[in-house]
Amino acid sequence: MKLKGINSSSKRTIELIKETFAELMEEKKEIKNITVTELVKRANLTRGAFYSHYDNIYEVASDFEEEILNQVFNNEMTISNQKELDDYLDKIFNYLENNYDIYSKLLNADETIYFMKRLNKKIYSSLSKNSNINYLNVIFFTDGTIDLIIKSFRGEIKENLKEISAYVKNMANYIFFSNN
């Protein structure tokens, strides 16, 4: 994103651009099918308003990625017990739940936005810092968690984010912290 000191009008414009982008992602299924012209027309903005905040459509997608990563992962941490993992997962699921409308549109697209891969890497990184945890378990857990989140947003499974969060925490306890 271009501007550093953003006033309330700019914030509204950015949110409108992002909301419209999410709607178009849901309809078009891939970023490459969305044009700036189409976005600004639907959002009832000028091209200048768009370009004062973003260089292109891909930068809007990147802004979404950075938003979730900054909100959820404002610092790196090592997870060494179930409580720390539960708190970490609560933070992720609460953020997604609080922003459900916009992420349901984004994740209904065929192109699930690169941020889900980045989210996976962040969770993996935090878990794999604990040398007592088997890295294959970490991969299995992070890939499965991300897949469940995507399936929930797409309506491919009946469970909502709260149910998935509870399930994931139980599985994490079993996979990482039980004495098998």
DONU-263009 format. One line per 8 residues: number of its first residue (from 1); their letters; for each residue x, y, z of N, C-alpha, C, O. Coordinates in steps of 0.2 Angstrom, whole numbers, plus 5000, padded with zeros to 4 digits. Each point is the difference from the previous one (the first is absolute). Layout:
NUM = a = X,Y,Z,X,Y,Z,X,Y,Z,X,Y,Z ~ ...
END
This chain:
1 = mklkgins = 5004,4994,5000,4996,5006,5000,5004,5006,5000,5006,5000,5003 ~ 4992,5005,4994,5004,5006,4999,5001,5005,5005,5005,5002,5003 ~ 4989,5000,5000,5000,5005,5005,5001,4998,5007,4999,4995,5002 ~ 5005,5009,5002,5002,4999,5007,4995,5003,5004,4997,4997,5005 ~ 5003,5010,4995,4995,5003,5005,4993,5001,4997,4999,5004,4995 ~ 4997,4991,5007,4993,4999,4997,4995,5004,5004,4999,4998,5006 ~ 4997,5006,4991,4994,5003,5003,4994,4996,5000,5000,4995,4997 ~ 4995,5007,5006,4994,4996,5000,4997,4999,4993,4997,4995,4999
9 = sskrtiel = 5003,5010,4997,4997,4999,4993,5004,4995,4996,4997,4996,4997 ~ 5010,5004,5004,5004,4995,4997,4999,4993,5002,4999,4995,4997 ~ 5000,5005,5010,4998,4993,5003,4993,4997,4997,5000,4994,4999 ~ 4995,5011,5000,4994,4997,4997,5001,4998,4993,4997,4995,4998 ~ 5007,5009,4998,5001,4998,4993,5004,4993,5000,4998,4996,4996 ~ 5007,5003,5008,5003,4994,5000,4996,4994,5002,5000,4995,4997 ~ 4996,5006,5008,4995,4995,5002,4995,4999,4994,4998,4994,4999 ~ 5000,5011,4998,4995,4999,4994,5004,4996,4995,4997,4996,4996
17 = iketfael = 5009,5006,5002,5004,4996,4995,5000,4993,5002,4999,4995,4996 ~ 5003,5003,5010,5001,4994,5003,4993,4996,5000,5000,4994,4998 ~ 4995,5009,5004,4993,4996,5000,4998,4999,4992,4998,4994,4999 ~ 5003,5010,4997,4999,4999,4993,5004,4995,4997,4998,4996,4996 ~ 5008,5004,5006,5005,4995,4997,4998,4993,5003,5000,4995,4996 ~ 4998,5005,5010,4997,4993,5002,4994,4998,4997,5000,4994,4998 ~ 4995,5010,5000,4994,4998,4996,5002,4998,4993,4998,4995,4998 ~ 5007,5008,4999,5002,4998,4994,5004,4994,5000,4999,4996,4995
25 = meekkeik = 5005,5003,5010,5003,4993,5001,4995,4994,5000,5001,4995,4997 ~ 4994,5007,5007,4995,4995,5001,4997,4998,4993,4998,4994,4998 ~ 5000,5011,4998,4997,4999,4993,5005,4998,4995,4998,4995,4996 ~ 5008,5007,5004,5005,4999,4994,5004,4994,5002,5003,4997,4995 ~ 4998,5001,5011,5004,4994,5002,5007,5001,5000,5004,4996,5003 ~ 4999,5008,4993,5007,5001,4999,5002,5008,5000,4996,5004,4996 ~ 5009,4998,5007,5002,5007,4999,5001,5002,4993,4999,5006,4999 ~ 5004,4990,4997,5002,5002,4993,4994,5002,4996,5000,5003,4995
33 = nitvtelv = 4994,4995,5008,4993,5002,4996,4997,5006,5003,4995,5002,4997 ~ 5009,5002,5007,4997,5006,5003,5005,5006,4997,5006,4999,5000 ~ 4990,5006,4998,5004,5006,4997,4998,5006,5005,4996,5000,5004 ~ 5009,5004,4996,4999,5007,5004,4994,5003,4997,4996,5003,5004 ~ 5003,4997,4990,4994,5004,4997,4994,4997,5003,4995,5004,5002 ~ 5004,4989,4998,4994,4997,5003,4999,5002,5007,4995,5001,5002 ~ 5011,4998,5002,4999,5002,5007,4998,5007,5001,4996,5001,5005 ~ 5007,5004,4992,4998,5007,5002,4993,5001,4997,4997,5004,5004
41 = kranltrg = 5001,4993,4991,4993,5001,4998,4995,4998,5005,4996,5003,5002 ~ 5006,4990,5000,4995,4997,5005,5000,5004,5007,4995,5001,5003 ~ 5011,5002,4999,5001,5003,5006,4998,5007,4999,4999,5004,5005 ~ 4999,4999,4989,4998,5007,4999,5006,5004,5002,4999,5005,5004 ~ 5007,4993,4994,5006,5004,5002,5003,5003,4993,4999,4997,4995 ~ 5006,5007,5006,5004,5002,4994,5006,4996,5000,5002,4997,5005 ~ 5001,5002,4989,5006,4996,4999,5006,5004,5004,5004,4996,5003 ~ 4995,5010,4998,5005,5004,5004,5000,4998,5007,5005,5000,5004
49 = afyshydn = 4989,4999,4999,4999,4998,5007,5003,4993,5001,5003,4999,5005 ~ 4996,4997,4990,5003,4993,5001,5007,5001,5000,5004,4997,5004 ~ 4999,5006,4991,5007,5001,4999,5004,5004,5005,5006,4999,5001 ~ 4990,5005,5003,5003,5003,5005,5002,4996,5006,5004,5001,5005 ~ 4993,4993,4995,5001,4995,5006,5003,4994,4997,5004,4997,5004 ~ 4995,5001,4990,5003,4993,4998,5003,5001,4993,4997,5004,4996 ~ 5008,4992,5002,5003,5000,4993,4996,4996,4996,5000,5001,4994 ~ 4997,4993,5008,4996,4996,4996,4996,4995,5004,5000,5001,5006
57 = iyevasdf = 4996,4995,4991,4996,4995,5003,5003,4995,5005,4998,4999,5006 ~ 5008,4999,4992,5004,4996,5004,5002,5003,5007,5001,4996,5005 ~ 5000,5010,4995,5002,5004,5006,4994,5000,5005,5001,5000,5006 ~ 4993,5000,4992,4994,4999,5004,5000,4993,5003,4999,5000,5006 ~ 5002,4995,4991,5001,4993,5002,5005,5000,5006,5000,4997,5005 ~ 5006,5006,4993,5006,5000,5005,4998,5004,5006,5002,4998,5006 ~ 4994,5007,4994,4998,5004,5005,4995,4996,5005,5001,5000,5006 ~ 4995,4995,4991,4996,4996,5004,5005,4995,5004,4999,4999,5006
65 = eeeilnqv = 5006,4998,4990,5005,4996,5004,5003,5003,5005,5001,4997,5006 ~ 5002,5009,4993,5003,5004,5006,4996,5001,5006,5002,5000,5005 ~ 4992,5002,4993,4995,5001,5005,4999,4995,5005,5001,5000,5006 ~ 4998,4994,4992,4999,4994,5004,5006,4998,5004,5000,4998,5006 ~ 5006,5002,4990,5006,4998,5003,5002,5005,5006,5003,4998,5005 ~ 4996,5009,4993,5001,5005,5006,4996,4999,5006,5002,5001,5005 ~ 4991,4998,4993,4996,5000,5006,5001,4994,5004,4999,5000,5006 ~ 5002,4994,4991,5001,4994,5004,5007,4998,5002,5001,4998,5006
73 = fnnemtis = 5004,5004,4990,5006,4998,5002,5005,5007,5001,5004,5001,4996 ~ 4994,5003,5009,5004,5006,5000,5007,4998,5004,5004,5005,5000 ~ 4997,4989,5002,5007,4998,5002,5001,4993,4999,4995,4996,5001 ~ 5011,5002,4998,5001,4993,4999,5000,4997,5007,5002,5003,5005 ~ 4996,4990,4996,5000,4997,5006,5001,4993,4999,4999,4997,4995 ~ 5004,5000,5011,5001,4993,5000,4994,4997,5004,4999,5002,5006 ~ 4998,4993,4992,4994,4997,5003,5003,4993,5004,5002,4996,4997 ~ 4997,5004,5009,5003,4995,5004,4995,4996,5004,5002,4995,5003
81 = nqkelddy = 4992,5007,4998,4995,4997,5003,4993,5001,4997,4999,5004,4996 ~ 4996,4992,5007,4993,5000,4997,4997,5007,5001,4997,5003,4995 ~ 5004,5000,5011,4997,5007,5001,5003,5005,4995,4996,5004,4997 ~ 5010,4996,5002,5003,5005,4995,4997,4998,4993,4999,5005,4996 ~ 5001,4989,5002,4997,4998,4994,4992,5002,4999,4998,5003,4995 ~ 4999,4996,5010,4992,5002,5001,5000,5008,4999,4995,5002,4996 ~ 5009,5001,5007,5000,5008,5000,5001,5002,4993,4997,5005,4997 ~ 5008,4992,5000,5002,5002,4993,4995,4998,4995,4998,5004,4996
89 = ldkifnyl = 4999,4990,5005,4994,4998,4995,4994,5005,5001,4997,5001,4995 ~ 5002,5000,5012,4994,5005,5001,5001,5007,4996,4995,5002,4997 ~ 5011,5000,5003,5001,5007,4997,4999,4999,4992,4997,5005,4998 ~ 5005,4990,4999,4999,4999,4993,4992,4999,4999,4998,5003,4996 ~ 4999,4992,5007,4993,4999,4999,4996,5006,5002,4995,5001,4996 ~ 5006,5003,5009,4996,5006,5002,5001,5005,4994,4995,5003,4999 ~ 5011,4998,4999,5001,5005,4994,4996,4998,4994,4996,5004,4997 ~ 5004,4990,5001,4996,4997,4995,4993,5001,5001,4996,5002,4995
97 = ennydiys = 5002,4996,5011,4992,5001,5001,4998,5007,5000,4995,5002,4998 ~ 5009,5003,5005,4999,5007,5000,5000,5003,4993,4997,5005,4999 ~ 5006,4992,4996,5000,5002,4993,4997,4995,4996,5003,5000,4994 ~ 4992,4997,5008,4998,4994,4996,4997,5002,4993,5001,4997,4995 ~ 4995,5008,5005,4997,5002,4994,5005,5001,4994,4999,4998,4994 ~ 5007,5006,5007,5004,5001,4995,5005,4994,4998,5001,4999,4995 ~ 5000,4997,5010,5004,4994,4999,4996,4994,4997,5003,4996,4996 ~ 4991,5004,5005,4996,4995,4997,4999,5002,4992,5000,4995,4996
105 = kllnadet = 5000,5011,5002,5001,5002,4993,5006,4998,4997,5001,4997,4995 ~ 5005,5005,5009,5006,4998,4997,5002,4993,5000,5002,4997,4995 ~ 4996,4999,5010,5001,4993,5000,4995,4996,4996,5001,4994,4999 ~ 4994,5009,4998,4996,4996,4995,5002,5000,4993,4998,4997,4996 ~ 5008,5007,5003,5003,5001,4994,5004,4993,4999,5002,4997,5004 ~ 4999,5002,4989,5004,4994,4999,5007,5001,5002,5004,4996,5002 ~ 4998,5010,4997,5007,5002,5003,4999,5003,5007,4998,5005,5001 ~ 5005,4991,5003,4998,5001,5008,5005,5006,5003,5000,5000,5006
113 = iyfmkrln = 5003,5004,4990,5004,5005,5002,5006,4997,5003,4999,4996,5005 ~ 5007,5006,4993,5006,4998,5003,5000,5000,5007,5004,4997,5003 ~ 4992,5007,5000,5001,5001,5008,4999,4994,5004,5002,4999,5005 ~ 4993,4996,4992,4999,4994,5004,5007,4996,5000,5001,4996,5005 ~ 5003,5004,4990,5006,4997,5000,5005,5003,5005,5003,4997,5004 ~ 4996,5010,4996,5005,5003,5005,4997,4999,5007,5004,5000,5005 ~ 4990,5000,4996,4997,4998,5007,5002,4993,5002,5002,4999,5006 ~ 4998,4997,4989,5003,4993,5002,5007,5000,5002,5002,4997,5005
121 = kkiyssls = 5002,5007,4991,5007,5000,5002,5001,5003,5007,5005,4998,5003 ~ 4991,5007,4999,5001,5004,5006,4998,4995,5006,5004,4999,5005 ~ 4991,4997,4994,4998,4995,5005,5006,4995,5000,5002,4998,5006 ~ 5000,4999,4989,5005,4995,4999,5006,5003,5004,5003,4996,5004 ~ 4999,5010,4994,5006,5003,5003,5000,5000,5008,5005,4998,5004 ~ 4989,5004,4999,4999,5001,5007,5000,4993,5003,5003,4999,5006 ~ 4994,4996,4991,5000,4993,5003,5007,4997,4999,5002,4996,5005 ~ 5001,5005,4990,5007,4996,4998,5006,5002,5004,5005,4997,5000
129 = knsninyl = 4994,5009,5004,5005,5003,5004,5001,4995,5006,5005,5000,5003 ~ 4990,4997,4999,5000,4995,5006,5004,4994,4997,4997,4996,4996 ~ 5009,5002,5006,5003,4995,4998,4997,4993,5002,5002,4995,4998 ~ 4994,5005,5007,4997,4994,5002,4994,4998,4996,4997,4994,5001 ~ 5001,5010,4994,4995,4998,4995,5002,4998,4994,5005,5003,4997 ~ 4992,4991,5001,5002,4997,4993,4998,5004,4994,4994,5002,5000 ~ 5010,5000,4996,4999,5004,4994,4994,4997,4996,4996,5004,4997 ~ 5004,4990,5002,4995,4997,4996,4993,5001,5003,4995,5001,4997
137 = nvifftdg = 5004,4999,5010,4994,5002,5003,4998,5007,4999,4994,5002,4999 ~ 5011,5002,5001,4999,5007,4999,4997,5001,4993,4995,5004,4999 ~ 5008,4993,4996,4998,5001,4993,4993,4997,4999,4995,5004,4998 ~ 5004,4990,5005,4993,4997,5000,4995,5005,5003,4994,5001,4998 ~ 5007,5002,5008,4996,5004,5004,4999,5007,4996,4994,5002,4999 ~ 5011,5001,4999,4999,5007,4997,4996,4999,4993,4996,5004,4999 ~ 5006,4991,4997,4996,4999,4994,4993,4998,5001,4996,5003,4996 ~ 5003,4993,5009,4993,4998,5001,4996,5006,5003,4994,5001,4998
145 = tidliiks = 5009,5003,5006,4996,5006,5003,4998,5005,4995,4995,5002,4999 ~ 5010,4999,4996,4999,5005,4995,4994,4997,4995,4996,5004,4998 ~ 5005,4990,5001,4995,4997,4995,4993,5000,5004,4995,5002,4996 ~ 5004,4997,5010,4994,5000,5003,4997,5007,5000,4994,5001,4999 ~ 5010,5004,5002,4998,5007,5000,4997,5002,4993,4995,5003,5000 ~ 5009,4995,4995,4998,5002,4993,4993,4996,4999,4996,5003,4997 ~ 5004,4991,5005,4993,4996,4998,4995,5003,5004,4994,5000,4998 ~ 5007,5003,5008,4994,5003,5004,4998,5006,4996,4994,5001,5000
153 = frgeiken = 5011,5003,4998,4998,5006,4997,4996,4999,4993,4996,5004,4998 ~ 5006,4991,4999,4997,4998,4994,4993,4996,5000,4997,4999,4995 ~ 5001,4999,5012,4994,4997,5001,5001,4992,4998,4995,4997,4999 ~ 5011,5001,5000,5001,4993,4998,4999,4995,5006,4999,4994,4999 ~ 5001,5009,5007,4999,4996,5006,4995,5004,5004,4999,5006,5000 ~ 4997,4990,5004,4995,5004,5004,5002,5003,5006,4997,5005,5003 ~ 5009,4994,5000,5003,5003,5006,5002,5007,4999,5003,5002,4995 ~ 4996,5002,5010,5002,5007,4999,5006,5001,5004,5003,4995,5002
161 = lkeisayv = 5000,5011,4998,5007,5001,5002,5000,4999,5008,5006,4997,5002 ~ 4989,5004,5002,5001,4998,5007,5000,4993,5001,5004,4997,5004 ~ 4993,4999,4992,5000,4993,5001,5007,4997,4997,5003,4996,5003 ~ 4999,5007,4992,5007,4998,4997,5005,5002,5005,5005,4996,5001 ~ 4995,5010,5002,5005,5002,5005,5000,4995,5006,5005,4998,5002 ~ 4989,5000,5000,5000,4995,5006,5003,4993,4998,5004,4997,5003 ~ 4994,5001,4991,5003,4994,4997,5008,5000,4999,5003,4995,5002 ~ 4999,5010,4995,5007,5001,4999,5004,5000,5007,5005,4997,5000
169 = knmanyif = 4992,5007,5005,5004,5000,5006,5000,4993,5003,5005,4998,5003 ~ 4990,4998,4997,5000,4993,5002,5005,4996,4997,5004,4996,5003 ~ 4996,5005,4990,5005,4996,4996,5007,5002,5002,5004,4996,5000 ~ 4997,5010,5001,5007,5003,5001,5002,4997,5007,5006,4998,5000 ~ 4990,5002,5005,5001,4997,5006,5003,4992,4999,5004,4998,5003 ~ 4992,4999,4993,5001,4993,4999,5007,4999,4996,5004,4996,5002 ~ 4997,5008,4993,5005,4999,4996,5007,5002,5003,5005,4997,4999 ~ 4995,5009,5004,5006,5003,5003,5001,4999,5007,5006,5000,5002
177 = fsnn = 4989,5000,5002,5001,5000,5007,4998,4994,5005,5001,5000,5006 ~ 4996,4995,4990,4998,4994,5004,5006,4995,5000,5004,5000,4996 ~ 4997,4997,5010,5005,4995,5000,4998,4993,4997,4998,4996,5004 ~ 5002,5004,4990,4997,4994,4996,5003,4993,5003,4998,4995,4998
END
